[in-house]
Amino acid sequence: MIDINKTYRTRDGREVRIYAIDGSGTHSVHGAIYVTGGWVSCVWRKDGSFHEIDYELDLIEAKPRIQRTVWVNVYSNGFAGWEDRKTADAYSSFTRLACVKVEIDCEEGEGL
């Protein structure tokens, strides 16, 4: 069931706005998808599907994104990550091989 209080995207990644989930008929979810240049109205079934089979316009819950930069001290036997370069330098040892800046941009729960 689609929840009007959650955020969704289409299966192919387009931004979605949900206006109502109590419409009549088989396509009771009303909203819009963002297409280059603007919003286009669209309807879905109460489970978020667009057709009977998997389709690019099916609704998928959009989870919050995690975006941050970390600094990783690399050693021959492992690594350690820190929130900034200054802290990575302060906690490094003479066996450090590199200090690598890593940009993280993923959905919450990705890779679990």
C-alpha positions as CSV (number, residue, x, y, z in Angstrom):
1,M,0.0,0.0,0.0
2,I,1.2,3.5,-0.8
3,D,1.5,5.8,2.1
4,I,0.9,9.5,1.3
5,N,3.4,10.4,4.1
6,K,6.3,8.7,2.4
7,T,8.5,9.8,-0.5
8,Y,8.5,7.8,-3.7
9,R,10.4,7.6,-7.0
10,T,9.6,5.7,-10.2
11,R,11.3,2.4,-10.8
12,D,13.5,4.2,-13.4
13,G,14.4,6.9,-10.9
14,R,12.1,9.8,-11.7
15,E,10.9,12.2,-8.9
16,V,7.3,11.6,-7.8
17,R,4.6,13.7,-6.0
18,I,1.7,11.9,-4.5
19,Y,-1.6,14.0,-4.2
20,A,-4.1,11.4,-3.1
21,I,-4.4,7.7,-2.3
22,D,-8.1,7.4,-2.1
23,G,-9.2,7.8,-5.7
24,S,-11.9,5.5,-7.2
25,G,-11.4,2.7,-9.6
26,T,-8.3,0.4,-10.1
27,H,-5.9,3.4,-10.2
28,S,-6.6,5.0,-6.8
29,V,-3.2,6.7,-6.3
30,H,-3.0,10.1,-8.0
31,G,0.1,12.2,-8.4
32,A,2.7,13.4,-10.9
33,I,6.1,12.4,-12.2
34,Y,8.9,14.9,-13.1
35,V,9.8,14.8,-16.8
36,T,12.3,17.1,-18.3
37,G,10.9,20.6,-18.0
38,G,7.9,19.9,-15.7
39,W,5.4,17.7,-13.9
40,V,3.1,15.3,-15.7
41,S,0.0,13.8,-13.9
42,C,-0.1,10.1,-13.4
43,V,-2.1,7.4,-11.7
44,W,-1.2,4.1,-10.1
45,R,-2.8,1.1,-8.4
46,K,-3.0,1.1,-4.6
47,D,0.2,-1.1,-4.4
48,G,2.1,1.5,-6.5
49,S,2.1,-0.5,-9.7
50,F,1.4,1.2,-13.1
51,H,0.6,-2.0,-15.0
52,E,0.1,-5.7,-14.3
53,I,3.8,-6.4,-15.0
54,D,7.0,-4.6,-13.7
55,Y,7.1,-1.2,-15.4
56,E,9.4,1.8,-15.3
57,L,6.7,4.0,-13.8
58,D,6.0,1.7,-10.8
59,L,6.4,3.5,-7.5
60,I,9.4,2.6,-5.3
61,E,9.9,4.1,-1.8
62,A,12.7,6.6,-1.9
63,K,14.9,6.3,1.2
64,P,16.9,9.2,2.6
65,R,20.4,9.7,1.0
66,I,23.6,9.6,3.0
67,Q,26.1,12.1,1.7
68,R,29.4,12.8,3.4
69,T,33.1,13.0,3.0
70,V,35.5,10.8,5.0
71,W,39.2,10.5,5.1
72,V,40.7,7.0,5.2
73,N,44.1,6.2,6.5
74,V,45.4,3.2,4.5
75,Y,47.9,0.7,6.1
76,S,49.4,-2.5,4.8
77,N,47.2,-4.5,7.2
78,G,44.0,-2.4,7.1
79,F,42.5,1.1,7.2
80,A,40.7,3.6,9.5
81,G,38.2,6.3,8.5
82,W,37.8,9.8,10.0
83,E,35.5,12.7,9.5
84,D,38.1,15.2,8.4
85,R,41.7,15.3,7.1
86,K,43.1,17.0,10.2
87,T,41.8,14.2,12.5
88,A,43.0,11.5,10.1
89,D,46.5,13.0,10.2
90,A,46.4,13.3,14.0
91,Y,45.5,9.6,14.5
92,S,47.8,8.2,11.8
93,S,51.0,6.3,12.5
94,F,54.3,6.2,10.7
95,T,53.1,3.0,8.8
96,R,50.4,4.9,6.9
97,L,50.7,4.3,3.2
98,A,48.1,6.9,2.1
99,C,45.3,9.1,3.2
100,V,42.4,8.9,0.8
101,K,39.4,11.3,0.5
102,V,36.2,9.2,0.0
103,E,32.9,10.8,-1.1
104,I,29.9,8.8,0.0
105,D,26.5,9.2,-1.7
106,C,24.1,6.3,-1.2
107,E,20.6,5.5,-0.1
108,E,20.1,4.6,3.6
109,G,20.5,0.8,4.0
110,E,22.3,0.4,0.6
111,G,24.6,-2.6,0.7
112,L,23.1,-4.2,3.8
